[in-house]
Structure formats: structure tokens, C-alpha cells
Amino acid sequence: MPESSLLDIAALVLTLAAVFGYINHRWMRLPQSIGLVIIALLASLGVILLDILVPALGFQEAVRRTLERIDFQEALMKGMLSFLLFAGALHVDLGNLFNRKWAIGTMATAGVLLSTAIVGFTIYFAVGLTGLQIPLIYCLVFGALISPTDPVAVLGILKTVTVPDTLRAKIAGESLFNDGVGVVFFTIIAAIAAGGTPVTAVDIGILFAQEALGGAALGLASGYLCYRAMKSIDEHNLEVLITLALVMLTYSIALALHLSGPIAVVVAGLLIGNHGAQYAMSDTTRDHVQKFWSLIDEILNSVLFLLIGFEVIALTFSREFILATVIAIPLVLAARFVSVGAPLVILGLKRYFTKGSIPVLTWGGLRGGISVALALSLPDVPAKDAILAMTYGVVIFSIIIQGLTVKKLVRKLLAPE
């Protein structure tokens, strides 16, 4: 059987996304991202069952080879993520974000670090009791990759939930920035786990400043150049092209300079979506830019959540891994609750929050493709299969269970402001 080309694979993925999206919209009527994950997950389980019943078909292995050719980690972290983050940032009100900068900044930095430590240490001791031995450093790696909320999943759910504007700004702002911070923490801890050159606290501080602050500076500079270019003309097709080039070039430069690409495109998106939309775009251009990026967002979201559902085929199943996943889900949620609430209480920022918002932030802090991609990027060490299983379990629980129930929680806990 000839090997499929990238065009064949792209055609298959987009066709499945369209078909599954139609099935969801026509009959299931779930939020698009959740519906696609559920349908793809059921299809994956069907493939696994078919392979068990008729192993001679080798269907599961064929699907696994196709998924390996897609390379989920590469496709998301060096492809789709930049477009999804920029599209999300375009619609975030910078004024609301700036007014809550301390709360958002605390949750996106100290909160992620605290959650990483809590998850890492509790997983090490709890999973160890089951007989599954995962080195502490790799438990901390798991903590780093699972602690950041996924902006793609979070922003997707926010479209379906009515929450007060003040809380919406905090949820959106935190999710847009904490993934970039989380990737930096993951990179540092994974480097330590790999046993390379010893890393000191000073080295960690320098790397964090380079990645996070350097990424923000790059996004501000490239976004400003794009803003000036768009302000000097009035041609909507060209201005859409300029925003597309902005995203791709900014992310490419960030990767080449070892800066945080996610933070860079988020900052650029915030600048273009606020200052640029107000002062550099005509009504026609603004309409075209918003519709173009909304379409990009919907297409890539569909592809991403479809692939998340299919990634179950690449997992290794065992009793120990399933038990570890069952343990990891409540531990990750508990760590999220502490990491959201504790810094805000300690710093006196809780008074700026709507009553009941910490439970909403906890339950609405969805994990998604970024966590899966980071887990897949780990080298082939003995702990990788266990980390992949726990990551996938937390992500699926997060998207399906939390995603489907967060609206009810919001209605129950939050009174209209």
C-alpha cells in the first residue's frame, strides 16, 4: 500500500472534521470542540475494538502510522498554536486585561509554578503507592505540562458561557499567558530531567526572563510595525495578509531566538485587536480581519480537537496507567484550586474577584492540546508512557466533563453583575 502524502492526510483530517462537525451540529448539538473530541474518541475506541476482534486487518497500526506522520506535537506547537493564540487575543479587551493585570499575572506565573510543585510531589507519592514508580523529576515534568490551562479550550468554552465581563477578562487573560509561562517551566524541568548541564537558580531566572520578557518585547515590536503599516493604507485584503504575515514571522523569529512564541503572538494580537482595530482599520478592514481570523480559529479548532480524540490510539494501556490517571485527575483539580486561590488571598487580590469566581476558575481551567503536545515531545524514557496516559486522561476529563458542566456551575455560583 503506497504511503499517504501530506495532501492526502490533510484532506482526510479536514473531511473528518467536517463530517464529525456536521454530525455534532445536526444531532448531538454539543459545543463544537467537545462534540468533535467525543466523536473522534468513540471512533478511536471503535478502531481499537475492531483491531482486537479482527487483528489481521491491522487497522489500529495503520491509523497509528498516519498519526505519527501528522506529528501532533510539531503540528500544534510549531504550526496551529500561533494562529489560534493570535485569533483568541484579537477579541480580548486590553483595557479589562490591564485593569486586572496583577491578578492575571499572579495566576499565570506564581499560580503555574505552585501548581507544578503540588502536582509533581503529590503524584510522586500517590502513584508510588500503586506500585508504579515514576522518578520525582518526571512527576514535576508532568506537573509543568499539565498546570497551564489551554487557551484554545478555555476560549472555546467561553464562547458558550455567559460570565461577567470582569471574570471573563481574568479567565481569558490567564489562559493566554500561562501557557507561554508553562512551556518555559516545562522546558527548564525537562532539561534538568534529561541530565544535561547542571541548572542553577540564576540560570533559571535568566532563561525565564529571556523567554517570557523577550517574547513580550518581540510581540510588542512586531505588532507595532504591523500597526504602522496598516495605518498607512486602506486595503482590506492586503491588511488581512499583513496580519497573517505578522503571526507567522513573529512566531518563527521567536523560535529562532529561543523566545516564547506563544507570548509573542498573544502580545501582538492584543495590540492589533485593540489599538490596531481602533486606530488603523476602516470599518471594512476591521470586518474582514475579524471574519478571517474567526474562520481560521474555527477550522484549526476543529482539526485540533479531532486530533486530540484520535490520539488515544497512540497510547499504551495498562492497569497501572489507568489507576495513575484516575489518581491524577482529582490531584490536578485540587492543585488548580490551591494555585488559583492561594496567591490571590496572600497578595490581597481576592477582593477584586466576583464571589464564587475561584471555583469557576478552577473548574473552567481546561487542559487541552498543549499539554498533550508537550507530553509527546518528551524523549523515549521509561516514564513517558505513564505521563502520556495521565496527561491524556486529564485532558479528556477536562474537555468533556468540565467543559459540559462549567455552564451549570457558572449559573449556580455567579449572580449577574
Buried (B, 14 or more C-beta within 10 A) or exposed (E): EEEBEEEEBEEEBBEBBEEBBEEBEEEBEBBBBBBBBBBBBEBBEEBBEEBEEEEEEEBBEBBBEBBEEBBBBEBBBBBBBBBBBBBBBBBBBBEBBEBBEEBBBBBBBBBBBBBBBBBBBBBBEBBBEBEBEBEBBBBBBBBBBBBBBBBBBBBBBBEBBEBBEBBBBBBBBBBBBBBBBBBBBBBBBBBBBEEEEEEEEEEBEEBBEBBBEBBBBBBBBBBBBBBEBBBEEEEBEEBBEBBBEBBBBBBEBBBEBEBBBBBBBBBBBBBBBBBBBEEBBBEEBBEBBBEBBEEBBBBBBBBBBBBBBBBBBBBEEEEBBEBBBEBBBEBBBBBBBBBBBBBBEEEEBBEBBBEBBBBBBBBBBBBBBBBBBBBBBBEEEEBBBBBBBBBBBBBBBBBBEBBBEBBEBBEEBBEEE
